[in-house]
Amino acid sequence: MNDKIHLVSIIIPTYKGEKTITILIQELIEILKDVNFEILVINDDSPDETHKKLLELQNSNPEILTYIKLAKNVGEYNAVMAGLRNCKGDIAIIVDDDLQHPPSEIFKLIKFSKISDYDVVYTKFKNYNYSLIRSILSKFYNFTANIALNKPSDIYLSSFKSIKRKIINEIVQYEGNYAFIDGLIFSITKNVGTLEVNHEKRKVGSSGYSIKKFAIHYGNLILNFSVLPLRIFFVFGLIISLISFISLLFIIYEKINEPNIPIGYPTLIAAIVLFSGIQILFLGLIGEYLGKILKIINKDKQYIIDLIKKNLK
């Protein structure tokens, strides 16, 4: 194993995780008993009993567990950023709180990451135990990421991954209001590997992943770390301009040969409506970019920590 890796940080963002977080932490403590590790749990302002359970867990395991409670819900990526800024490990393992990433596979990822030379190791699943809709959306998201982030097609952007310290140190310098971790990773390094792991069925409750959350993640993928939409509109504009120019030449030619041909008002109105809609859509896109720039200029915070109880490591 890599002698440079002395401490492993397990980072777990949680939201409404009252039914699974205790089981996950207890199993991690048991299976990682031969590993020098710490656990950081970031409570993304859960409205349930997650806070109470994590206080109890931290009091019972003060030498291992750091508990961070955020003042308001900021989303998974920003919660992970809070964990990365407070972890001490030479390597960080990002894990979901729903037990679909079983502790045995977490141990497997730790072992692989220690002996590999990769800066970041993403996981891919032998079997995807997501709903059909989420699986489809996930594949579409990864296809877009291949283009927007210049990501290798064999890398699946799983939330379950390992990140080495030198990359963590670069990531945490980002101060934008939305911390798209995967975008930051691929802007820093191309030395990224993958590991196949098991993906368990959800044992408790239902997924909180929704179309709305997908839209937010997807919007940030293409707007925060890519100018792809602007390039698409540029190409689209060139195509429309070329078609319009050819159509104009055709109309002039017909008018010269058939002076009595009436002006096509319905066609003209339809063209005006079409191009007006395109202009409004393009202005909306520009507005999104400007809004995100404004938030960065105003230094909107990624998160606000309401409570932090650090471990004794």
C-alpha positions as CSV (number, residue, x, y, z in Angstrom):
1,M,0.0,0.0,0.0
2,N,1.0,3.6,-0.5
3,D,3.0,4.7,2.5
4,K,2.1,8.3,1.9
5,I,-1.5,7.7,2.8
6,H,-1.7,7.7,6.6
7,L,-5.2,8.8,7.2
8,V,-8.4,8.2,5.3
9,S,-11.4,10.6,5.6
10,I,-14.9,9.3,4.9
11,I,-17.1,12.2,3.9
12,I,-20.9,11.6,4.1
13,P,-23.3,14.3,3.1
14,T,-26.8,13.5,4.6
15,Y,-30.3,14.8,4.2
16,K,-33.2,13.1,5.9
17,G,-30.8,10.2,6.8
18,E,-32.2,9.4,10.2
19,K,-33.1,5.8,9.3
20,T,-29.7,4.9,7.7
21,I,-26.9,7.1,9.1
22,T,-26.5,5.2,12.4
23,I,-26.4,1.8,10.6
24,L,-23.9,3.2,8.1
25,I,-21.5,4.6,10.7
26,Q,-21.6,1.6,12.9
27,E,-20.9,-0.7,10.0
28,L,-18.0,1.5,8.9
29,I,-16.4,1.5,12.3
30,E,-16.6,-2.3,12.3
31,I,-15.3,-2.9,8.8
32,L,-12.5,-0.3,8.9
33,K,-11.1,-1.3,12.3
34,D,-7.7,-2.0,10.7
35,V,-7.6,1.3,8.8
36,N,-6.6,4.7,10.2
37,F,-9.7,6.7,9.4
38,E,-12.0,9.5,10.3
39,I,-15.6,10.1,9.4
40,L,-17.1,13.5,8.6
41,V,-20.9,13.7,8.4
42,I,-22.4,16.9,7.0
43,N,-26.1,17.4,7.9
44,D,-27.6,19.5,5.1
45,D,-30.2,21.0,7.4
46,S,-32.3,17.8,7.6
47,P,-35.8,18.5,9.0
48,D,-36.1,15.0,10.7
49,E,-34.2,13.5,13.6
50,T,-30.9,13.3,11.8
51,H,-29.3,16.1,14.0
52,K,-30.3,14.3,17.2
53,K,-28.9,11.0,16.0
54,L,-25.6,12.5,14.9
55,L,-25.1,14.3,18.2
56,E,-25.4,11.0,19.9
57,L,-23.1,9.3,17.5
58,Q,-20.5,12.0,17.8
59,N,-20.6,11.8,21.6
60,S,-20.1,8.0,21.4
61,N,-17.3,8.2,18.9
62,P,-15.5,11.5,19.5
63,E,-12.1,10.1,18.4
64,I,-13.5,9.2,15.0
65,L,-16.5,11.3,14.0
66,T,-16.7,15.0,13.1
67,Y,-20.2,16.3,12.9
68,I,-21.0,19.4,10.8
69,K,-24.5,20.8,10.7
70,L,-25.3,23.4,8.1
71,A,-27.6,26.4,8.8
72,K,-29.7,25.8,5.6
73,N,-30.0,23.3,2.9
74,V,-27.4,24.0,0.2
75,G,-27.3,20.7,-1.8
76,E,-25.1,17.7,-1.9
77,Y,-22.0,19.3,-3.7
78,N,-21.8,22.3,-1.3
79,A,-22.2,19.9,1.7
80,V,-19.3,17.8,0.3
81,M,-17.2,20.9,0.0
82,A,-17.8,21.6,3.7
83,G,-16.5,18.1,4.4
84,L,-13.4,18.5,2.2
85,R,-12.5,21.7,3.9
86,N,-12.6,20.1,7.3
87,C,-11.1,16.7,6.6
88,K,-7.6,15.8,7.6
89,G,-7.0,12.7,5.5
90,D,-4.4,12.1,2.8
91,I,-7.3,10.7,0.8
92,A,-11.1,11.4,1.0
93,I,-13.8,8.9,0.2
94,I,-17.2,10.4,-0.7
95,V,-20.1,8.2,0.3
96,D,-23.9,8.5,0.1
97,D,-25.9,8.1,3.3
98,D,-28.5,5.6,2.0
99,L,-26.5,2.3,2.3
100,Q,-26.5,1.7,-1.4
101,H,-22.7,2.1,-1.2
102,P,-22.1,-0.8,1.2
103,P,-19.2,-0.5,3.7
104,S,-17.5,-3.6,2.2
105,E,-17.2,-1.7,-1.1
106,I,-16.0,1.4,0.7
107,F,-13.2,-0.7,2.1
108,K,-12.5,-2.0,-1.4
109,L,-12.3,1.6,-2.8
110,I,-9.9,2.6,0.0
111,K,-7.5,-0.3,-0.8
112,F,-7.6,0.3,-4.5
113,S,-7.0,4.1,-4.1
114,K,-4.1,3.5,-1.8
115,I,-2.2,1.4,-4.3
116,S,-3.1,3.2,-7.4
117,D,-1.4,6.3,-8.9
118,Y,-4.7,8.0,-9.8
119,D,-5.5,11.4,-8.3
120,V,-9.2,10.5,-8.3
121,V,-11.0,7.2,-8.5
122,Y,-14.7,7.1,-9.6
123,T,-16.7,4.0,-9.1
124,K,-18.9,2.3,-11.6
125,F,-21.6,-0.2,-10.6
126,K,-21.9,-3.8,-11.7
127,N,-25.7,-3.5,-11.4
128,Y,-27.5,-0.2,-11.1
129,N,-30.2,-0.4,-8.5
130,Y,-31.8,2.9,-9.4
131,S,-35.3,3.5,-10.7
132,L,-35.7,3.4,-14.5
133,I,-36.2,7.2,-14.7
134,R,-33.1,7.9,-12.6
135,S,-31.0,5.5,-14.6
136,I,-32.0,7.2,-17.9
137,L,-31.4,10.7,-16.5
138,S,-28.1,9.6,-15.1
139,K,-26.9,8.2,-18.5
140,F,-28.0,11.4,-20.2
141,Y,-26.2,13.5,-17.6
142,N,-23.0,11.5,-18.1
143,F,-23.3,11.7,-21.9
144,T,-23.5,15.5,-21.6
145,A,-20.5,15.5,-19.2
146,N,-18.4,13.7,-21.7
147,I,-18.8,16.7,-24.0
148,A,-19.0,19.6,-21.5
149,L,-16.1,18.4,-19.3
150,N,-14.1,16.6,-21.9
151,K,-14.6,13.5,-19.7
152,P,-13.5,10.0,-20.8
153,S,-16.7,8.1,-21.8
154,D,-15.7,5.1,-19.5
155,I,-15.7,7.3,-16.4
156,Y,-19.1,7.3,-14.7
157,L,-19.7,10.4,-12.5
158,S,-20.6,8.5,-9.4
159,S,-21.0,10.3,-6.1
160,F,-19.0,7.4,-4.6
161,K,-15.4,8.3,-5.3
162,S,-11.9,8.9,-3.8
163,I,-9.9,12.1,-4.0
164,K,-6.3,12.4,-3.0
165,R,-5.0,15.3,-0.8
166,K,-3.2,17.3,-3.6
167,I,-6.5,17.5,-5.5
168,I,-8.5,18.3,-2.3
169,N,-6.2,21.2,-1.7
170,E,-7.0,22.6,-5.1
171,I,-10.7,22.0,-4.9
172,V,-11.2,23.8,-1.6
173,Q,-9.8,27.0,-3.1
174,Y,-12.9,27.4,-5.2
175,E,-15.2,30.1,-3.8
176,G,-18.1,30.1,-6.3
177,N,-21.5,29.8,-4.7
178,Y,-22.1,26.4,-6.3
179,A,-19.3,23.8,-5.9
180,F,-19.7,21.4,-8.7
181,I,-17.1,18.9,-7.4
182,D,-16.9,16.8,-10.6
183,G,-16.4,19.9,-12.8
184,L,-13.6,21.1,-10.4
185,I,-11.9,17.7,-10.5
186,F,-11.7,17.6,-14.3
187,S,-10.5,21.2,-14.4
188,I,-7.6,20.2,-12.2
189,T,-6.6,16.7,-13.3
190,K,-7.0,14.2,-16.1
191,N,-5.3,11.4,-14.0
192,V,-8.7,9.8,-13.2
193,G,-9.4,6.1,-12.8
194,T,-12.4,3.9,-12.2
195,L,-13.2,0.9,-10.1
196,E,-16.2,-1.5,-10.4
197,V,-18.1,-2.0,-7.2
198,N,-21.4,-3.5,-6.1
199,H,-24.4,-1.2,-5.8
200,E,-27.1,-2.3,-3.2
201,K,-30.8,-1.8,-3.4
202,R,-32.2,0.9,-1.1
203,K,-33.0,-0.8,2.2
204,V,-34.9,2.0,3.9
205,G,-37.2,4.7,2.5
206,S,-37.3,6.1,-1.0
207,S,-34.8,8.2,-3.0
208,G,-35.0,11.9,-2.7
209,Y,-33.7,12.3,-6.2
210,S,-36.2,14.2,-8.4
211,I,-36.6,15.8,-11.8
212,K,-36.1,19.1,-10.1
213,K,-32.8,18.0,-8.5
214,F,-31.7,16.6,-11.9
215,A,-32.6,19.9,-13.6
216,I,-30.5,21.8,-11.0
217,H,-27.5,19.5,-11.4
218,Y,-27.8,19.5,-15.1
219,G,-28.2,23.2,-15.4
220,N,-25.1,23.7,-13.2
221,L,-23.1,21.2,-15.3
222,I,-23.7,23.1,-18.6
223,L,-23.6,26.6,-17.2
224,N,-21.0,26.6,-14.4
225,F,-18.2,24.8,-16.0
226,S,-18.9,24.9,-19.7
227,V,-19.6,27.4,-22.5
228,L,-21.2,24.5,-24.5
229,P,-24.7,26.2,-24.7
230,L,-23.1,29.4,-26.1
231,R,-21.3,27.3,-28.7
232,I,-24.5,25.4,-29.6
233,F,-26.3,28.7,-30.1
234,F,-23.5,30.1,-32.2
235,V,-23.6,27.1,-34.5
236,F,-27.4,27.2,-34.6
237,G,-27.2,30.9,-35.4
238,L,-24.9,30.2,-38.3
239,I,-27.2,27.4,-39.7
240,I,-30.3,29.7,-39.4
241,S,-28.4,32.6,-41.1
242,L,-27.3,30.3,-43.9
243,I,-30.9,28.9,-44.4
244,S,-32.2,32.5,-44.3
245,F,-29.7,33.7,-46.8
246,I,-30.5,30.8,-49.2
247,S,-34.3,31.4,-48.7
248,L,-33.8,35.1,-49.5
249,L,-31.9,34.3,-52.7
250,F,-34.7,31.9,-53.7
251,I,-37.4,34.6,-53.0
252,I,-35.5,37.2,-55.0
253,Y,-35.1,34.7,-57.8
254,E,-38.9,33.9,-57.8
255,K,-39.9,37.5,-57.6
256,I,-37.7,38.4,-60.6
257,N,-39.2,35.6,-62.7
258,E,-42.8,35.9,-61.3
259,P,-43.4,39.6,-60.4
260,N,-47.1,38.9,-59.6
261,I,-46.3,36.4,-56.8
262,P,-48.0,37.8,-53.6
263,I,-45.9,38.4,-50.5
264,G,-46.3,35.5,-48.1
265,Y,-47.5,37.2,-44.9
266,P,-48.2,34.0,-42.9
267,T,-44.7,32.8,-43.7
268,L,-43.3,36.2,-42.7
269,I,-45.2,36.2,-39.4
270,A,-44.2,32.6,-38.6
271,A,-40.5,33.4,-39.2
272,I,-40.7,36.5,-37.0
273,V,-42.3,34.5,-34.1
274,L,-39.7,31.7,-34.6
275,F,-36.7,34.1,-34.5
276,S,-38.2,36.1,-31.6
277,G,-38.5,32.9,-29.6
278,I,-34.9,32.0,-30.3
279,Q,-33.8,35.5,-29.3
280,I,-35.7,35.3,-26.0
281,L,-34.3,31.8,-25.3
282,F,-30.8,33.1,-26.0
283,L,-31.3,36.2,-23.8
284,G,-32.5,33.9,-21.0
285,L,-29.3,31.8,-21.4
286,I,-27.2,34.9,-21.2
287,G,-29.1,36.0,-18.1
288,E,-28.3,32.7,-16.4
289,Y,-24.6,33.2,-17.0
290,L,-24.8,36.8,-15.8
291,G,-26.8,35.8,-12.7
292,K,-24.1,33.2,-11.8
293,I,-21.3,35.8,-12.4
294,L,-23.2,38.2,-10.1
295,K,-23.5,35.7,-7.3
296,I,-19.7,35.0,-7.6
297,I,-19.0,38.8,-7.5
298,N,-21.3,39.2,-4.5
299,K,-19.5,36.3,-2.9
300,D,-22.6,34.2,-2.0
301,K,-21.4,31.6,0.4
302,Q,-21.5,27.9,-0.5
303,Y,-22.7,27.0,3.0
304,I,-22.9,28.4,6.5
305,I,-21.9,26.1,9.4
306,D,-24.4,26.1,12.2
307,L,-22.5,23.6,14.4
308,I,-19.3,21.7,14.2
309,K,-18.1,19.0,16.6
310,K,-14.6,17.9,15.5
311,N,-13.1,14.5,16.2
312,L,-10.0,14.1,18.4
313,K,-7.6,12.9,15.7
